[in-house]
Amino acid sequence: MKLKIIIGLLTICCFSCTNKQQTKTVILDYLPNRASTVLKINDYNSLTSSIKNNDILSSLKNSEQLKSFYDASKILNHIQPNTKGLLAFIAKDSIKHNYFYITKDSVNLNNLDSLYTNSTTSSNNINYKEYKVDSTSCFVANSKPFTLFSSDKSLIADVLGNNTKIDNNIYKLYNASNNKTATLYTRKNSNTFLKNIFPIDSLHNNENTNWISLDINTKQNLLNLAGITTTNDSITNFLSLFKNTKAVANRVQEYAPLQTEAITSYTFTNYVTFAKNRLEYLGEETKIDSIFTTVEEIAIITTKSKKAVLLQTFGSDNIDEYLSTFKKNISTDNPIVALNNNTILSALFSPLVNSFKANYYTILGNAFIFTEEIETLQDIISNYKAGTTFNKTPLYKSATETMAKQSSVLQISNSKKLEGIIASNFTKNNKLKLNNYFYASQLVADANFYHTNITVQKINTKTEANTTAPIFTVQLDNDLATNPQFVKNHRTNKKEIIVQDIENNLYLISTDCKVLWKKQLDSKIQGEITQVDLYKNGRLQFAFTTNNQFIILDRNGETVEPFSITYDGGNLNDLAVFDYENNKNYRFVVTQDKKVFMYNSKAKIVDGFTYTEASSSIIRKPKHFVVDNKDYLVFMLEDGSLKILNRVGKVRVKTTNKIAFSNNDVVLFKNKFTVTDTTAILHQIATNGKTAATKFNLIKDHGLDATTNTLVLMDQNTISIKGKKVSLDLGMYSKPKIFYINNKIYVSVTDLQNQKIYLFDSNAAPIQNFPVYGSSLIDLADIDNDKKLELVAKDLDNSIIVYKIN
C-alpha cells in the first residue's frame, strides 16, 4: 500500500458510474454522476472541529487539493446543518474540484441573507439562489424534502434533470455504515491517490471498481480511517490475490532491524490458493510448484534505504534444498549464502516482489531472508541476534495500537515516505513537521470484502516521570468567554471539558480533542457549571445561569424541560446548587438583584423557603456550609450585610456589622464564616455570632480561598498558604484556587500578564516543573483514572490546553 490514500481520502477524485438510474426517494439518489468521493456527515460541528484540531489535516488547509472542502465549509458554517448530509466532490481537473452538498430539512437559509446575490431560473425551470462568500459562488436549489448546494449549478441541473446513475454498491455501504461523526466513501481506481493504496494494478485497470468505506477518527496527532473495501468478484484485481484465504499473524517485525524504515507484509493461510489466484491475476497457466507450499508470509523490509525480502514458513527443508541448487558459496556460523540466480523471487512472487535481485539469503528460524547487498543481510542478522528488532520500537508499538494482529496486507513506515508523498502531492504544506510521525495501513481478507485500517499518527513515547507536559490543545471557533472546566462523563466515568466562547457557543469537548456538541446560548454563563443527577439514575446534567436564564442541559446539549427559565431584566448571579442530605434532592437558587428564587428538582418554587427578597442587592451566589450537622446558607449583600440563614430562610446566626466586601466569596475557615473587606481586614463570624477581625497588609484587589484548615491569600506577587509566604515574579495574578484531590491539597494561581500557571501543595512547596504556560484560572482533575492529574486552562485567546502531571 502507498500512503497517498491517507490524505487523498479527504480530497477528491473523479469517476463515472454505470449502474441503473434510481428513483429519487433517498439522499443518495441526489449524488452527481462523477462524484468519486462522498463524505457522509452525521455531525457537522464535530467534523469541522476535528479537522481544525488535527495537526495533520489543519496543516494542509491551504493546499489546492483541499480547497473544495473549505469552500463548501464557508457556506455550511453559515447554515450550521444539524442533521445528516452528504458532501460530494467532483473533479474539474487533476487538482481542482467542485463540491455538492445534500441535506434534508436541516438548514435555515435565512442565515445566508447577507450573502444573497441573485435568483436565476434555468431552462429546466429549476429555481436557483446564488450566494457568495469571499467571491466564491454557491448555488442553492430545493427538491422537497432535500436542499442542494453546489459550486457548479450544472451539477444541480443534472441531478434534478434525472441525468444521474448511481452505483448500487454505495447504497450497500451507506446502509451498513454507523453514526460516527463522518464516513468517507470513495473508489480506488477512479481516484489518483487511491490507485496507490496497493501496487499499481495494470490489469483491468479501467474496470476495477473497488469501493472503500472509511469512518474518520481523529485526535490532535492522529488520523485514523477504518472501514471496509469491496471488490468486484467478476473482475481480476490486486486484492484477488487473497481471495478464499485468511490472514495469519504477521511476523516480519520480529526479524526487521531496529532502524527499519518500513515493512510491508502479505499473509495467507494456504499457499496453493494464493498461487492459483496469482496465476489468474497474471493471466498465466504455469503449473504450481509444491516447493513453496509452507510459505505463509511474504514481506519486504526497507532499512537504510536498502530492501530485504522475507519468506516466513512453517517448514523450511524443501525450500532450503531447492535454493541449494543456486548456491555460490557458504559462510559458517549462521551462513550467508550467495546465489547465482537472483531473479528467483521476482519470478515466483510477482507482483508482490518486483525488480528485486536476490543475491544473498540466510535462514533465521523458519524464515528465509534475501537481500541485494551482503551488508544489509549482515545488519539484519546482527540485530536479530542482539534482540534489537523492529517490534520493540515505539513506532511499531504505536502503529499496532489500532491494528488487528493478523493482516492480509500490512504496511508500516516511518515519516520519510509520508513526507515525500505530501511534498509531491500537496501544495503549501510546509507547516507540517512529520519527524515523529508514522503511517500504517492494513487489509484483512473476509468474505467478499476486506477490513481496512489506515493511520497517520505521532509516535507515542513513554512520558518520563516528574514531568508536566501538554497532551493536547483544542481550537474553538471564537475567543473564549469562560474558563474551561472538567465535567464528568457518566458513561465512561472519565472527564470531558466544557467551555463557552464570546459568541455564546457552549462546547462539550472530549479528551480526544473532539467537539461532541456546540450549543448557542443567549448570553454568557455566570460562574461555573454544576453537574446534577436530576433523575437519580447516574446520568448527569449541566446546570447554570446566563445573564437572564436558568438552564439545565442533558449530556447531548438538549434542554431538560422545564429547566429553561427566563428572568426579565437579567443580571443574574451564578447559580447555587444545594444538596443538603447528599440524596440528590436538589435546591437550585437563582438570585437577581434583591430577589431569591429557590427551585426543587422539578423546577417548582420551594414553598417553605421564606427568604425570597433581600433588603439589599445580592452581590454573589449564596453558599451552603455544614457545621456540626447544621446547615447554613450565607448571602452577601451590597449594603455590607452577611445573612446567615437556615434551610427555610430564617436567620440562624444574627450579624449586625456591615462589611465593605472585597471581590472574594465567603469561605468556611476553622468552622467560621470568613470574608475580607476592601481594606484587607479578615472578618470571621462564629456559629454563635461572635466576630473577630484580623488586619492583613494586603492590597485592595487581593485574592482569598480556604478550606476548613487551609487559608490562602494572594497579595500582588506574594502567595501565602497556611501562613507560609512565597514570592513570585512580578505580574498580574488571579485569585488563588484550592483543589482537594486524592486526600491532597493543591493551590493554583495564574499570572495573567505573563501567562504562567503556578501550582503548590498545602505547605506552599511548588509542584515540580511549574510554572507552565496558560492564561486563565485552571481546573485540575484525574481525567482518565490513571492516578495522574491533568489540568486545563486557556491557551491562546481561542484555544484551550491540557497538561498531564507525571
C-alpha positions in Angstrom: 0.0 0.0 0.0 1.0 3.6 -0.6 0.3 6.4 1.8 -1.4 8.6 -0.7 -4.8 7.2 0.4 -4.4 8.8 3.7 -4.5 12.4 2.7 -6.2 11.9 -0.7 -9.2 10.5 1.1 -10.2 13.9 2.3 -9.7 15.5 -1.0 -11.1 14.5 -4.3 -11.4 12.5 -7.3 -13.2 11.5 -10.4 -15.2 8.6 -11.7 -18.1 7.6 -13.8 -21.0 5.4 -12.5 -22.6 3.0 -14.8 -25.4 1.4 -12.9 -29.2 1.8 -13.3 -30.9 5.1 -12.7 -32.6 5.4 -9.2 -35.9 6.9 -8.2 -35.1 10.0 -6.1 -36.5 9.0 -2.7 -33.4 8.9 -0.5 -30.5 11.2 -0.1 -28.1 9.1 -2.1 -30.3 9.4 -5.2 -29.2 13.0 -5.4 -25.5 12.3 -5.9 -24.0 13.6 -9.1 -22.7 11.2 -11.7 -19.0 11.9 -11.4 -18.8 12.1 -7.6 -15.9 9.9 -6.8 -15.5 10.9 -3.1 -18.6 11.3 -0.8 -18.5 12.4 2.8 -21.4 11.3 4.9 -21.6 13.9 7.7 -23.5 12.9 10.8 -22.3 15.8 12.9 -21.0 18.8 11.0 -19.8 20.8 14.1 -17.8 17.8 15.4 -16.3 17.1 12.0 -15.1 20.7 11.4 -13.7 20.8 14.9 -11.9 17.5 14.4 -10.3 18.8 11.2 -9.4 22.1 12.7 -7.8 20.5 15.8 -6.0 17.7 13.8 -2.4 18.7 13.2 -2.2 16.7 10.0 -5.3 18.0 8.3 -5.2 21.6 9.5 -1.7 22.0 8.2 -2.9 21.2 4.7 -5.9 23.5 4.6 -4.2 25.9 2.2 -3.4 23.3 -0.4 -5.3 23.3 -3.7 -6.3 19.7 -3.1 -8.4 20.6 0.0 -9.7 23.9 -1.3 -13.0 22.5 -2.4 -13.7 21.2 1.1 -13.0 24.6 2.7 -15.1 26.3 0.0 -18.0 24.2 1.0 -17.4 24.7 4.7 -17.6 28.5 4.2 -21.3 28.1 3.3 -22.0 25.3 5.7 -20.6 27.3 8.6 -23.3 29.9 7.9 -26.2 27.5 7.8 -24.9 25.2 10.6 -26.6 21.9 9.4 -27.9 19.9 12.3 -28.9 16.7 10.6 -27.1 14.3 8.3 -25.8 15.4 5.0 -23.7 14.2 2.1 -20.8 16.3 0.8 -19.5 15.1 -2.6 -16.5 16.2 -4.7 -16.4 16.2 -8.5 -13.2 16.9 -10.4 -12.8 19.9 -12.7 -9.2 18.9 -13.5 -6.4 16.9 -11.8 -6.3 19.3 -8.8 -9.4 21.5 -8.6 -12.9 20.2 -7.7 -16.5 21.3 -7.4 -18.5 20.4 -4.3 -22.1 19.2 -4.0 -23.9 19.1 -0.6 -27.3 17.5 0.0 -29.2 17.7 3.2 -32.8 17.1 4.4 -34.9 19.7 6.3 -31.9 20.9 8.3 -31.0 24.3 7.0 -32.0 27.8 7.8 -31.5 29.8 4.6 -32.2 33.0 6.4 -28.7 32.7 7.8 -27.5 33.3 4.2 -29.4 36.5 3.6 -26.3 38.7 4.0 -24.6 36.6 1.3 -27.5 36.7 -1.2 -26.6 37.8 -4.8 -29.4 36.9 -7.1 -32.0 34.4 -8.2 -32.0 32.7 -11.5 -34.2 30.3 -13.3 -32.7 27.7 -15.7 -34.2 26.4 -18.9 -35.4 23.3 -17.0 -37.4 25.6 -14.7 -35.1 24.9 -11.8 -35.1 27.8 -9.4 -31.6 28.7 -8.0 -30.4 31.2 -5.5 -26.8 32.3 -5.7 -24.8 33.2 -2.7 -21.2 34.4 -2.5 -18.6 34.0 0.3 -15.2 35.5 -0.4 -16.0 35.8 -4.1 -16.8 32.1 -4.3 -20.3 31.3 -5.6 -22.6 28.7 -4.2 -25.9 27.8 -5.9 -28.9 26.5 -3.8 -32.0 24.7 -5.0 -34.8 22.8 -3.3 -36.2 19.4 -4.2 -38.6 18.6 -1.3 -37.6 17.4 1.2 -34.0 18.0 0.2 -31.9 21.1 -0.2 -29.0 21.0 -2.7 -25.9 23.2 -2.6 -23.1 23.3 -5.2 -20.3 25.4 -6.5 -21.5 24.4 -10.1 -25.2 24.9 -10.9 -24.9 22.5 -13.8 -24.4 19.7 -11.3 -27.8 20.6 -9.7 -29.4 20.7 -13.2 -28.0 17.2 -13.9 -29.3 15.8 -10.7 -32.8 17.3 -10.8 -33.0 16.5 -14.5 -32.6 12.8 -13.7 -29.3 12.7 -15.6 -27.6 10.6 -13.0 -26.9 7.0 -12.4 -25.7 5.7 -9.0 -23.6 2.6 -8.4 -25.6 0.2 -6.3 -22.5 -0.7 -4.2 -22.5 2.6 -2.5 -26.1 2.1 -1.3 -25.0 -1.1 0.4 -22.1 0.6 2.1 -24.1 3.6 3.1 -26.9 1.4 4.7 -24.2 -0.6 6.6 -22.5 2.5 8.0 -22.8 3.6 11.6 -23.3 7.0 13.2 -19.7 8.1 13.5 -19.0 11.8 13.0 -18.2 11.3 9.3 -17.8 8.4 6.9 -15.9 8.6 3.6 -16.9 6.6 0.5 -14.6 6.5 -2.5 -13.5 4.2 -5.3 -9.9 3.2 -5.6 -9.4 3.1 -9.3 -11.1 6.4 -10.0 -9.0 8.3 -7.5 -5.5 9.4 -8.3 -4.4 8.9 -4.8 -6.2 5.7 -4.0 -4.8 3.9 -7.0 -1.6 3.6 -5.0 -3.1 2.0 -1.9 -1.9 -1.3 -3.5 0.8 -2.0 -6.0 -0.4 -0.5 -9.3 -2.9 -2.8 -10.9 -2.1 -2.7 -14.6 -4.6 -5.5 -15.4 -8.2 -4.4 -15.9 -7.3 -1.0 -14.5 -10.3 0.8 -16.0 -12.8 -1.8 -15.0 -11.9 -2.5 -11.4 -14.5 -0.8 -9.2 -13.2 -1.2 -5.6 -15.4 0.8 -3.2 -13.9 1.8 0.1 -16.0 3.0 3.1 -14.0 4.5 5.9 -15.0 6.1 9.2 -12.9 9.1 10.1 -11.4 9.1 13.6 -9.1 11.9 14.8 -7.2 13.1 17.7 -4.8 16.0 17.7 -1.9 14.0 16.5 -3.8 11.1 14.9 -5.8 10.5 11.7 -7.4 7.1 11.5 -9.6 5.8 8.7 -11.3 2.4 9.4 -13.8 0.5 7.4 -14.2 -1.9 4.5 -13.0 -2.3 0.9 -15.3 -4.1 -1.5 -14.3 -5.8 -4.8 -16.0 -7.0 -7.9 -15.6 -10.8 -7.9 -16.1 -10.9 -11.7 -13.1 -8.8 -12.3 -9.5 -9.8 -11.5 -7.7 -7.2 -9.4 -4.9 -7.0 -7.0 -7.0 -8.0 -4.0 -7.9 -11.1 -5.9 -4.5 -12.5 -4.8 -6.0 -13.1 -1.3 -9.4 -14.4 -2.4 -10.5 -17.5 -0.4 -7.6 -17.2 2.0 -7.5 -15.9 5.6 -4.8 -13.7 7.2 -2.3 -15.1 9.7 -0.2 -13.2 12.2 2.5 -11.0 10.7 6.0 -12.0 11.8 8.3 -9.7 9.7 8.7 -7.3 12.6 10.4 -9.9 14.6 13.3 -10.0 12.1 13.4 -6.5 10.8 16.3 -4.5 12.5 15.7 -1.7 14.9 16.4 1.1 12.4 13.9 -0.2 9.8 12.2 2.5 7.8 9.3 0.4 6.5 7.8 -3.1 6.4 5.2 -4.5 4.0 3.8 -7.9 4.8 1.4 -10.2 2.9 0.0 -13.3 4.5 -2.3 -16.2 3.6 -3.4 -19.5 5.2 -3.0 -21.6 2.0 -0.1 -21.0 -0.4 -1.7 -23.2 -3.1 -4.8 -21.0 -3.1 -2.6 -17.9 -3.2 -0.6 -19.3 -6.1 -3.7 -20.1 -8.1 -5.0 -16.6 -7.5 -1.7 -15.2 -8.6 -1.6 -17.1 -11.9 -5.2 -16.0 -12.6 -4.2 -12.4 -11.9 -1.2 -12.6 -14.2 -3.2 -14.5 -16.9 -0.7 -17.4 -16.8 -1.3 -21.1 -16.8 2.0 -22.3 -15.3 1.9 -25.3 -13.1 2.0 -24.6 -9.4 5.3 -25.7 -7.8 4.8 -27.5 -4.5 8.2 -26.4 -3.1 6.9 -23.2 -1.5 3.6 -24.7 -0.1 4.9 -24.0 3.5 5.2 -20.2 2.9 2.6 -18.2 4.8 4.1 -14.7 4.7 5.9 -12.7 2.1 7.4 -9.4 3.4 9.6 -6.6 2.3 11.9 -4.8 4.8 13.3 -1.4 4.0 16.4 -0.5 6.1 19.0 2.2 5.4 17.2 2.7 2.0 18.0 -1.0 1.1 15.5 -3.7 0.7 15.2 -7.3 2.0 12.6 -9.9 1.3 11.4 -12.4 3.9 9.6 -15.7 3.4 8.1 -16.9 6.6 7.3 -20.6 6.6 6.1 -23.4 8.8 8.7 -25.8 7.4 11.9 -24.8 5.6 13.5 -28.1 4.4 12.1 -28.2 0.9 12.8 -24.6 0.2 16.4 -24.8 1.5 17.0 -27.9 -0.7 15.7 -26.0 -3.7 17.8 -22.9 -3.1 20.9 -25.0 -2.6 20.9 -25.7 -6.3 21.7 -22.0 -6.8 24.4 -21.6 -4.2 27.7 -20.0 -5.0 29.3 -20.3 -1.6 28.6 -20.7 2.1 30.0 -18.9 5.2 29.9 -20.6 8.6 28.0 -19.6 11.8 24.5 -18.6 10.7 25.5 -18.9 7.0 25.0 -16.2 4.4 24.5 -17.9 1.1 25.3 -16.2 -2.3 23.0 -17.2 -5.2 23.9 -17.4 -8.8 20.2 -16.8 -9.9 19.0 -13.6 -8.4 15.6 -13.5 -10.2 14.0 -16.4 -8.2 11.7 -14.2 -6.0 10.5 -11.9 -8.8 9.7 -14.9 -10.9 7.8 -16.7 -8.2 6.1 -13.9 -6.2 5.4 -11.0 -8.5 3.5 -8.7 -8.2 4.3 -8.8 -4.5 8.0 -8.8 -5.2 9.2 -6.9 -8.3 12.6 -5.9 -9.6 14.4 -7.4 -6.7 17.8 -9.1 -7.1 18.0 -11.9 -4.6 21.8 -12.1 -4.4 22.1 -13.4 -0.8 20.0 -15.2 1.7 20.1 -16.7 5.2 17.7 -18.7 7.4 16.7 -17.5 10.8 14.3 -20.0 12.4 11.8 -20.8 9.7 12.3 -17.5 7.9 14.3 -17.1 4.7 15.7 -13.6 4.3 17.0 -12.3 1.0 19.0 -9.2 0.2 20.7 -7.5 -2.7 23.7 -6.4 -0.6 25.6 -8.6 1.8 25.9 -5.7 4.3 22.1 -5.5 4.6 21.9 -9.1 5.5 24.7 -8.9 8.0 22.9 -6.0 9.7 19.7 -8.0 9.9 21.4 -11.0 11.4 23.3 -8.9 14.0 20.1 -7.1 15.1 18.2 -10.4 15.3 20.9 -12.0 17.5 21.0 -8.9 19.7 17.3 -8.7 20.1 17.2 -5.2 18.7 14.3 -5.7 16.3 11.6 -3.5 14.9 8.8 -4.9 17.0 10.4 -3.4 20.1 10.4 0.2 18.7 7.9 2.9 19.9 7.0 3.3 16.2 5.8 -0.3 15.8 4.1 -0.4 19.2 2.2 2.8 18.4 1.2 1.5 15.0 -0.2 -1.7 16.3 -2.5 0.0 18.8 -5.1 0.5 16.1 -4.3 -2.6 14.1 -5.6 -6.2 14.2 -2.9 -8.8 15.0 -3.5 -10.6 11.6 -3.3 -8.9 8.3 -3.6 -10.0 4.7 -1.7 -6.8 3.8 0.2 -4.7 6.3 2.4 -1.7 5.8 4.1 0.3 8.5 6.6 3.2 7.7 8.3 6.0 9.4 7.9 9.6 8.4 10.3 9.5 5.4 7.8 8.3 2.8 5.0 10.3 4.3 6.9 13.5 3.9 7.8 12.6 0.4 4.2 12.0 -0.7 2.9 15.1 0.9 5.7 17.2 -0.7 4.9 15.8 -4.1 1.1 15.9 -4.0 0.1 18.8 -1.9 1.0 22.5 -2.4 1.6 24.9 0.5 2.2 22.3 3.2 5.5 23.4 4.7 4.0 23.8 8.2 3.6 20.1 8.8 6.6 18.6 10.6 6.5 14.8 10.5 9.7 13.8 12.2 7.9 11.9 14.9 5.0 10.5 12.8 4.4 7.2 11.2 1.8 5.7 8.9 0.3 2.3 8.9 -2.2 0.6 6.7 -3.9 -2.8 6.9 -6.2 -5.0 4.9 -7.7 -8.2 6.4 -9.5 -10.6 4.0 -13.1 -11.6 4.8 -16.0 -12.9 2.7 -16.2 -10.7 -0.4 -14.7 -7.7 1.3 -11.6 -6.5 3.2 -11.4 -4.8 6.6 -9.4 -1.7 6.0 -7.5 0.3 8.6 -5.2 3.3 7.8 -3.4 5.5 10.4 -1.2 8.5 10.4 -0.1 9.3 13.9 2.6 10.8 16.1 4.7 8.1 17.7 3.7 7.5 21.3 6.7 7.8 23.6 6.6 6.9 27.2 6.3 10.1 29.3 9.2 10.5 31.8 8.4 10.6 35.5 8.4 14.0 37.2 7.4 15.9 34.1 4.4 18.2 33.2 3.7 18.2 29.5 0.9 19.4 27.3 -1.1 16.5 25.9 -3.4 18.4 23.5 -4.9 21.7 22.6 -8.3 22.4 21.1 -9.1 25.5 19.0 -12.6 26.9 19.2 -14.4 29.0 16.5 -14.1 32.2 18.5 -12.2 33.5 21.6 -13.0 32.1 25.0 -15.5 33.8 27.2 -15.3 31.4 30.2 -12.6 29.4 31.9 -12.6 25.8 30.7 -13.6 23.3 33.3 -13.7 19.5 33.6 -17.0 17.7 33.8 -17.8 14.0 34.3 -18.9 11.7 31.5 -21.2 9.4 33.4 -20.9 6.8 30.7 -17.2 6.4 30.9 -16.6 7.7 34.4 -13.9 9.9 32.9 -13.7 13.6 32.4 -14.5 16.0 29.5 -14.2 19.7 29.0 -16.9 22.4 28.9 -16.3 26.0 27.8 -18.1 28.9 26.2 -16.8 31.3 23.5 -17.6 35.1 23.1 -20.3 34.3 20.6 -22.1 32.4 23.4 -21.5 29.0 21.9 -21.2 26.3 24.6 -18.8 23.4 23.7 -18.5 19.9 25.2 -15.1 18.6 24.2 -13.8 15.0 24.7 -10.2 14.3 25.8 -9.7 13.0 22.2 -9.9 16.7 21.1 -13.4 16.2 19.6 -16.2 18.7 20.0 -19.0 16.5 21.0 -21.5 19.3 20.5 -21.8 23.0 20.3 -24.9 24.9 21.5 -25.8 28.5 21.0 -26.9 30.3 24.2 -28.4 33.7 24.6 -25.6 35.2 26.7 -22.5 34.4 28.8 -22.7 31.8 31.5 -22.3 33.2 35.0 -19.6 31.4 37.0 -19.1 27.6 36.9 -21.4 24.9 35.6 -22.6 22.4 38.2 -23.4 18.8 37.3 -26.5 17.3 38.8 -28.3 13.9 38.7 -32.0 15.0 38.4 -33.4 11.6 38.0 -31.2 9.8 40.5 -30.1 7.3 37.8 -26.4 8.1 37.5 -27.0 10.2 34.3 -25.6 13.7 34.8 -26.9 17.1 33.5 -25.3 20.6 33.3 -26.9 23.3 35.4 -26.1 27.0 35.2 -27.3 30.6 34.8 -26.7 33.0 32.0 -27.3 36.8 32.3 -31.1 36.2 32.1 -31.8 32.4 32.1 -31.6 29.4 34.4 -30.9 26.4 32.2 -30.2 22.7 32.7 -28.9 20.7 29.7 -28.5 16.9 29.3 -25.4 15.2 28.1 -26.3 15.8 24.5 -26.7 19.5 24.9 -30.5 19.4 24.9 -32.6 21.4 27.3 -34.1 19.4 30.2 -37.6 20.7 30.4 -38.9 22.6 32.2 -35.4 23.9 33.2 -35.3 26.9 30.8 -36.5 29.8 32.8 -36.1 33.4 31.7 -36.0 36.4 34.0 -36.9 39.9 32.9 -34.2 42.4 33.4 -31.4 39.8 33.5 -28.4 40.5 35.7 -28.4 37.1 37.4 -25.7 35.9 39.7 -24.0 32.5 39.4 -26.3 29.5 40.1 -26.1 28.0 43.6 -27.0 24.3 43.9 -27.6 22.8 47.4 -27.9 19.1 48.2 -28.5 19.1 51.9 -28.5 15.3 52.6 -26.4 14.3 49.6 -29.5 12.4 48.3 -29.9 14.4 45.1 -33.0 16.3 46.3 -31.5 19.5 44.9 -32.3 23.1 45.7 -31.4 25.4 42.8 -31.0 29.0 44.0 -31.2 31.9 41.4 -30.5 35.4 42.7 -31.4 38.6 40.8 -30.8 41.9 42.4 -32.8 41.5 45.7 -34.8 38.6 44.6 -34.2 34.9 45.6 -35.8 32.1 43.7 -35.3 28.6 45.1 -36.4 25.7 42.9 -36.7 21.9 43.6 -35.7 19.2 41.1 -39.0 19.6 39.2 -38.4 23.4 38.7 -41.1 24.3 41.2 -40.6 27.1 43.7 -39.9 25.7 47.2 -42.9 26.9 49.2 -41.3 26.5 52.6 -38.3 28.8 51.8 -39.2 32.3 53.2 -36.1 34.3 52.2 -37.5 35.4 48.8 -36.3 39.0 48.8 -33.2 40.6 50.5 -33.0 44.1 52.0 -30.3 45.0 49.5 -28.9 43.6 46.2 -27.3 40.2 46.5 -23.8 40.5 45.1 -22.6 36.9 45.0 -24.2 33.5 44.7 -25.3 32.2 48.1 -23.1 29.5 49.8 -24.1 26.4 51.7 -22.0 25.2 54.6 -22.4 22.5 57.2 -21.0 22.9 60.7 -21.8 20.4 63.5 -24.5 18.8 61.3 -26.3 22.1 60.9 -26.9 23.8 57.6 -26.0 27.4 57.0 -27.0 29.4 53.9 -24.9 32.6 53.5 -25.8 35.6 51.4 -23.6 38.6 50.8 -25.5 41.9 50.3 -24.5 45.1 48.6 -25.1 47.1 51.8 -22.4 45.1 53.6 -24.7 42.7 55.4 -23.8 39.0 55.7 -27.0 37.0 56.1 -26.6 33.6 57.6 -29.8 31.5 57.4 -31.1 28.0 57.9 -32.7 25.8 55.3 -36.1 27.5 55.4 -34.6 31.0 55.1 -34.8 32.1 58.7 -31.9 33.8 60.4 -29.6 31.2 62.0 -26.7 33.5 63.0 -27.5 37.1 63.6 -25.0 39.6 62.4 -25.1 43.4 62.7 -21.7 44.6 61.4 -21.6 46.0 57.9 -18.6 44.9 55.8 -17.3 46.6 52.6 -16.8 43.2 51.0 -13.7 42.7 48.8 -14.0 40.9 45.5 -13.9 37.5 47.1 -16.5 34.9 48.1 -17.3 34.0 51.7 -15.5 30.8 52.8 -15.6 28.5 55.8 -12.3 28.5 57.7 -11.8 26.9 61.1 -15.6 26.5 61.1 -16.1 30.2 60.9 -17.7 32.2 58.1 -14.8 34.2 56.7 -14.7 37.2 54.4 -12.3 40.1 53.7 -13.0 43.7 53.1 -11.5 46.3 50.8 -9.1 47.4 53.5 -7.7 43.8 53.8 -9.3 43.0 57.2 -10.2 39.4 57.6 -13.6 39.1 59.3 -14.7 35.8 60.9 -18.2 35.1 62.3 -18.6 32.0 64.5 -21.8 30.0 64.6 -22.7 31.5 67.9 -22.5 35.0 66.4 -19.1 36.1 67.8 -17.0 38.1 65.4 -13.3 38.7 65.1 -11.3 40.9 62.7 -7.6 40.5 61.7 -5.7 43.2 59.8 -3.6 42.0 56.9 -1.2 44.2 55.0 -2.8 43.4 51.6 -3.8 45.5 48.6 -7.5 46.1 47.9 -7.6 43.6 45.0 -6.2 40.7 47.0 -7.3 37.0 46.5 -8.7 34.6 49.0 -9.6 30.9 49.2 -9.9 28.5 52.0 -10.8 25.0 53.3 -11.6 24.2 56.9 -7.9 24.2 57.9 -6.1 25.9 55.0 -6.2 29.7 54.3 -4.7 31.0 51.1 -4.1 34.7 50.4 -2.8 36.3 47.2 -1.3 39.8 47.5 0.3 41.3 44.4 3.1 38.7 43.6 3.1 37.0 47.1 1.1 33.9 47.8 0.5 32.8 51.4 -0.5 29.3 52.2 -1.1 28.4 55.8 0.9 31.5 56.7 3.9 30.4 54.6 4.7 33.1 52.0 6.2 32.6 48.6 7.3 35.5 46.4 6.6 35.0 42.7 7.8 37.0 39.6 6.1 40.4 39.2 2.9 40.1 37.3 -0.9 40.4 37.5 -2.2 37.4 39.4 -5.6 35.8 39.5 -7.3 34.7 42.7 -5.9 31.5 44.2 -7.9 28.3 43.8 -7.8 25.3 46.1 -8.3 21.7 44.9 -8.6 18.7 47.2 -7.8 15.5 45.2 -6.8 12.1 46.5 -6.5 13.4 50.0 -4.1 16.1 49.0 -4.5 19.8 48.7 -3.2 21.7 45.6 -3.2 25.5 45.3 -3.2 27.2 41.9 -2.7 30.8 40.8 -2.2 32.2 37.3 -0.1 35.2 36.3 -2.5 36.6 33.7 0.0 39.2 32.4 2.9 36.8 31.7 0.7 33.7 31.1 2.2 31.5 33.8 0.3 28.9 35.8 1.7 28.1 39.3 0.8 25.1 41.4 1.7 24.5 45.1 1.0 21.9 47.8 -0.6 22.7 51.1 2.8 23.6 52.6 3.5 26.2 49.9 6.0 24.0 48.2 5.9 24.4 44.4 4.9 21.3 42.4 7.8 20.2 40.2 8.0 21.6 36.6 5.7 24.6 37.4 5.0 27.2 36.2 3.6 26.2 32.8 2.1 28.3 30.0 -1.5 29.3 30.4 -3.7 32.4 30.6 -6.6 31.6 32.9 -7.7 30.0 36.1 -7.2 26.3 35.8 -9.3 23.2 36.6 -7.5 20.2 38.0 -8.6 16.5 37.9 -7.6 13.0 37.1 -9.5 12.9 33.8 -8.6 9.3 32.8 -8.5 7.5 36.2 -4.8 6.7 35.9 -4.0 8.4 39.3 -2.1 11.2 37.4 -3.5 14.7 37.4 -4.4 16.8 34.4 -5.1 20.5 34.2 -7.0 22.6 31.7 -6.6 26.3 31.0 -7.0 28.9 28.3 -4.1 28.7 25.9 -4.4 31.3 23.1 -7.4 33.6 23.0 -9.4 31.0 21.1 -8.0 27.7 22.4 -7.6 25.6 25.5 -4.6 23.5 26.6 -4.5 20.3 28.7 -1.4 19.2 30.6 -0.6 15.9 32.3 1.3 16.0 35.6 3.6 12.9 35.9 
